Amino acid sequence: MPEMPEVQAHAERLTAEFGGRRLKAFRPLTFTALKTASPAPESAYGQPLERVGRRGKFLLVTFESVTFVVHLMQGGRLLVDTKHSVKPRGGQARFLFERRPEDTLDPPGLLLTEQGTERRAGVWCLSTPTALTTPPLHTLGPEAYTVESGSITVETLAARVQAMPNTRVHGFLRDQHAVAGIGRRLANEVCHRAKLSPFAMTRKLSRDDLAVIVAAIDECAVEGLAEERKREDMSSSKDRPSHVHSRTGEACPVCGDTIRAVEYASYTVNYCPTCQTGGKVLADNVTSKFLK
Ligand SMILES: [Zn+2]
């Protein structure tokens, strides 16, 4: 799933390409694509796109009166659409823009697609002034990293640890209500950079541990953004930088130990025993179930 660096760089690309273009129409292509009944998308027709922003892993396509909040989930993409085909493959919704005098062809649109069968990507049309305090954005935690302010502070992270139930740090980092923008890949990478067990309990973390986590978030965010900004379109997961994520069985780039995995139904925790757990191999979830 695209995380902070991918969504942020994509928002920047789309702002550069579409900023100032006036919305001609917003068209859901499936019954489930538009998640809200009011305000009406039509209230933004004729208004120029102010920017495409980001909150957590959501893209915010912002006009003066309404903000279209787009969640890509696992297989969704918000693509620049020049073909305007009637039934685009995986098409969920499209934004059409007014023609400018300098446009020689039909102006490009934005097409939300979702491959696969999950059909969980979608668009919420929200009133711009209150968008951040309206579902689905209202319960998101503070940003793990923003371009404007950098990483979350140690103070804020400590407050989030206290505000949330005591849990494993890997799960805490992935919980969008705890901190926003980190997913499976970054949680693996941050724990490795911080040399912390992914299973360390959050309430046992010292102030120094939290400072190390913040520094790791910063490193991973800066590197991920730099990589992603070089691209013309959003990367696929195999192209994203990683030291441990999706590298089960490979050598740790820091110490050479073999990278291990704990498998869950919908994700894998990757870690290096030497760097992170004092050499201890964490219980493999799949194997453990058989032993019960
Ligand atoms: Zn290592």
Boltz pocket constraint, residues with backbone or C-beta under 6 A from the ligand:
constraints:
  - pocket:
      binder: B
      contacts: [[A, 252], [A, 253], [A, 254], [A, 255], [A, 256], [A, 257], [A, 272], [A, 273], [A, 274], [A, 275], [A, 276]]
      max_distance: 6.0
